[in-house]
Amino acid sequence: MLALPPAGQPGGVSTPRLWSTALSPDPRVLLAPDEPWLLLHAFPLGSAIFSRLVPALLGCGRRVLLADLPGLGASPVPSEEPTMDVVGDAVAAVLDAHEVEAAHVLGISTGGYAALEVTRTRPDRVAGLVLASTTPWRIEPDEPDVRRETARTVERDGSTASLADVPEAALGPTAHREQPDLVDLVAGLVAAADPAGVAWIARAIAARHDTADVVAAFPREVHLLFGAEDRDTPPARAEQIAALRPSGAPTRVTVLPATGHLTVLERPREVAESLLG
């Protein structure tokens, strides 16, 4: 797996809002596309879930931007009230910090909410949109009352112990059976998460907008990427989202077999092929 640079190290940028990093292809690649890939991760994890996907994208000559969402990974807990508006502003600030006019944005799970928020407020900054294992509606697995209770619990406990079942839900049965190291990776990210940051982002999720209209209105390609073994956002959700798109609007649906919720971690090569195909 790729070892991503931590905040404060070469390649890492600590803006007032988020930690982020920009990664470039091998210098032997003479020309990389102007628009990089911005990868936005799932709750309550961090950009480390892309550690297997990034090398595949770099190897194909694509530039990559990674960011830890507010309160997660190496990013600080915001002082503002928790909303997806704040998250979207923070993500847009990453593009500014790296002097990127527009990026192809992939958001997985909660990262999809952030991607949709940026698309809602700054559609010109989004060259293409990949919604992975996510939904534009305020429904399961992130119903507002559930996430508010998550916030209260981690604050009360002062730890993320109540989220110990995340690896079980986030990884498909095939990954549990064939890639047990991924279970340990996800469990470690959950255990290392800052309870205050988890509570903040959980409340932001609870306060998010319904963004079905954003999906419908986005004029460029929307790629829906789901795992066949995903129990939280099953593949049928992809077809429901695709139905929001007007006739003729550029839309793709990819369902990866033997894959759970964390497609980018479980099947990085297949994900890269679907993104660049």
C-alpha positions in Angstrom: 0.0 0.0 0.0 1.1 3.6 -0.6 2.3 5.4 2.5 0.6 8.8 2.3 2.4 11.8 3.7 1.1 12.9 7.1 0.2 16.5 7.8 3.2 18.7 8.3 5.4 16.4 6.1 6.5 17.0 2.5 3.6 16.7 0.3 1.1 17.5 3.0 -0.7 20.9 3.3 -2.4 22.0 6.5 -4.8 24.8 5.5 -6.8 26.5 8.2 -9.7 24.1 7.4 -8.4 20.7 6.1 -5.3 18.6 5.7 -4.7 17.7 2.1 -1.9 16.5 -0.2 -1.3 16.6 -4.0 0.4 13.6 -5.7 1.8 13.6 -9.2 2.5 10.8 -11.6 6.0 9.3 -12.2 8.2 12.1 -13.7 8.6 9.8 -16.8 5.0 10.6 -17.6 5.5 13.6 -19.9 2.0 15.1 -19.7 -0.7 14.6 -17.1 -4.3 15.9 -17.7 -4.9 19.3 -16.3 -7.8 18.2 -14.2 -6.7 16.0 -11.2 -8.8 13.5 -9.3 -10.0 14.8 -5.9 -10.8 11.9 -3.6 -13.2 12.3 -0.6 -13.4 9.5 1.9 -16.1 7.8 4.0 -17.2 8.3 7.7 -15.6 8.0 10.2 -12.4 7.2 8.3 -9.8 9.3 6.5 -8.0 9.6 3.2 -6.0 6.5 4.0 -8.8 4.4 2.5 -7.4 5.5 -0.9 -3.9 4.2 -0.2 -4.5 1.3 -2.7 -6.3 3.4 -5.4 -3.8 6.3 -5.6 -0.9 4.2 -7.0 -3.3 2.9 -9.8 -4.3 6.4 -10.7 -0.7 7.8 -10.6 0.4 4.8 -12.7 -2.0 5.9 -15.4 -0.6 9.4 -15.4 -3.4 11.1 -13.3 -2.7 13.7 -10.7 -4.5 13.1 -7.3 -5.6 15.3 -4.5 -6.5 13.8 -1.2 -8.2 15.6 1.7 -9.3 14.6 5.2 -12.8 15.8 5.8 -13.3 18.2 8.7 -12.7 16.6 12.1 -11.4 13.4 10.5 -8.0 12.1 9.7 -5.5 14.9 10.2 -8.0 17.7 9.8 -9.0 19.8 12.7 -12.5 20.0 14.2 -14.2 23.2 12.8 -15.3 25.9 15.1 -18.4 26.5 13.0 -21.8 24.8 13.5 -21.7 21.4 11.8 -23.2 21.6 8.4 -22.4 20.2 4.9 -22.1 23.8 3.8 -19.0 24.1 6.0 -17.7 20.8 4.6 -18.2 22.0 1.0 -16.5 25.3 1.7 -13.5 23.4 3.2 -13.2 21.1 0.3 -13.3 24.0 -2.2 -10.5 25.6 -0.2 -8.4 22.5 -0.9 -8.8 23.2 -4.7 -7.8 26.8 -4.0 -4.8 25.8 -1.9 -3.5 23.6 -4.7 -4.3 26.1 -7.4 -6.8 23.7 -9.2 -9.5 25.3 -11.2 -11.5 22.1 -11.6 -11.2 18.5 -10.6 -12.8 15.2 -11.2 -14.4 14.6 -7.8 -14.9 11.1 -6.4 -16.8 10.9 -3.1 -17.5 7.6 -1.4 -20.2 7.4 1.2 -20.0 10.5 3.3 -17.4 11.8 0.8 -20.3 11.7 -1.7 -22.3 14.1 0.4 -19.3 16.5 0.4 -18.8 16.0 -3.4 -22.5 16.8 -4.0 -22.2 19.9 -1.7 -19.3 21.2 -3.8 -21.2 20.4 -7.0 -24.3 22.3 -5.6 -22.4 25.5 -4.8 -19.5 25.4 -7.2 -20.4 23.3 -10.3 -17.7 24.9 -12.4 -15.1 23.4 -10.1 -16.3 19.9 -10.8 -15.1 18.4 -14.1 -16.8 15.1 -13.5 -18.6 13.5 -10.6 -18.2 10.0 -9.2 -20.7 9.0 -6.5 -19.5 5.8 -4.9 -21.6 3.9 -2.3 -23.6 7.0 -1.5 -27.0 8.7 -1.9 -28.4 12.2 -2.5 -31.3 11.5 -0.2 -31.5 11.8 3.6 -32.1 8.1 4.1 -30.3 5.0 5.5 -27.6 4.4 6.4 -27.2 8.0 7.5 -30.7 9.0 8.7 -30.4 12.3 10.7 -31.6 10.8 14.0 -29.1 7.9 13.7 -26.2 10.3 13.2 -27.3 12.6 16.0 -27.3 9.6 18.3 -23.8 8.7 17.0 -22.6 12.1 17.9 -24.0 11.9 21.4 -22.6 8.5 22.0 -19.0 9.2 21.0 -19.1 12.4 23.1 -20.4 10.6 26.1 -17.9 7.8 25.8 -15.0 10.0 24.8 -14.0 7.3 22.3 -15.1 5.7 19.1 -15.7 2.3 20.7 -19.4 2.4 19.8 -18.3 2.3 16.1 -16.4 -0.9 16.4 -18.8 -2.6 14.0 -17.8 -0.3 11.1 -15.4 -2.8 9.5 -18.2 -5.4 9.5 -20.6 -3.2 7.7 -18.2 -1.4 5.4 -16.4 -4.4 3.9 -18.2 -7.0 1.9 -18.1 -10.8 2.8 -15.6 -11.4 0.1 -13.2 -8.9 1.6 -13.6 -10.3 5.1 -12.8 -13.7 3.7 -10.0 -12.9 1.3 -8.5 -9.7 2.6 -8.5 -9.7 6.4 -5.8 -7.1 6.5 -8.4 -4.6 5.3 -10.5 -5.3 8.4 -7.5 -4.4 10.6 -6.9 -1.2 8.5 -10.5 0.0 8.8 -10.6 -0.9 12.5 -7.4 1.0 13.1 -8.8 4.1 11.4 -12.0 4.0 13.5 -10.0 3.6 16.7 -7.7 6.4 15.9 -10.5 8.9 15.0 -10.9 11.9 17.2 -14.3 11.6 19.0 -14.9 15.3 18.9 -14.3 15.3 15.1 -16.5 12.2 14.6 -19.3 14.0 16.6 -18.9 17.1 14.5 -19.1 15.4 11.1 -21.9 13.1 12.3 -24.0 16.2 13.1 -23.0 17.7 9.7 -24.3 14.6 8.0 -27.6 14.8 10.0 -28.0 18.4 8.8 -27.2 17.8 5.1 -29.4 18.8 2.3 -31.3 16.5 -0.1 -29.3 16.9 -3.2 -31.3 14.9 -5.8 -31.8 18.1 -7.7 -28.0 18.6 -7.9 -27.6 15.1 -9.5 -30.3 15.9 -12.0 -28.9 19.3 -12.9 -25.2 18.6 -13.2 -24.4 18.9 -16.9 -21.2 16.8 -17.0 -20.8 13.1 -16.5 -22.1 11.4 -13.3 -20.6 8.0 -12.7 -22.3 5.8 -10.1 -19.9 3.3 -8.6 -21.4 0.6 -6.2 -20.4 -2.8 -4.8 -22.6 -5.8 -5.4 -22.2 -6.9 -1.7 -22.9 -3.5 -0.2 -25.6 -3.8 2.5 -25.7 -0.1 3.4 -26.1 1.3 -0.1 -27.1 -1.6 -2.3 -26.7 -1.6 -6.1 -30.3 -0.8 -6.6 -29.6 2.6 -5.2 -27.4 3.3 -8.2 -30.3 2.8 -10.6 -32.5 5.0 -8.4 -29.9 7.8 -8.7 -29.4 7.2 -12.4 -33.2 7.7 -12.9 -32.8 11.3 -11.6 -30.7 12.2 -14.7 -32.4 13.7 -17.7 -32.6 11.7 -20.9 -29.3 12.0 -22.7 -27.3 13.3 -19.7 -23.9 11.6 -19.5 -24.4 8.9 -16.9 -22.6 5.7 -16.1 -23.4 2.9 -13.6 -20.7 0.5 -12.5 -21.5 -2.3 -10.0 -18.4 -4.3 -8.9 -19.0 -7.9 -8.1 -17.8 -9.4 -4.8 -17.4 -5.9 -3.4 -18.9 -4.2 -0.4 -19.3 -0.5 0.7 -15.6 0.5 0.5 -15.1 -0.2 -3.2 -12.0 2.0 -3.4 -10.3 -0.1 -0.8 -11.5 -3.5 -1.7 -11.1 -3.3 -5.5 -8.6 -0.5 -6.3 -7.5 -1.8 -9.7 -11.1 -2.4 -10.9 -12.1 1.0 -9.5 -9.3 2.7 -11.4 -10.2 0.9 -14.6 -13.8 2.1 -14.2 -12.8 5.7 -13.6 -10.4 5.9 -16.5 -12.3 3.6 -18.9 
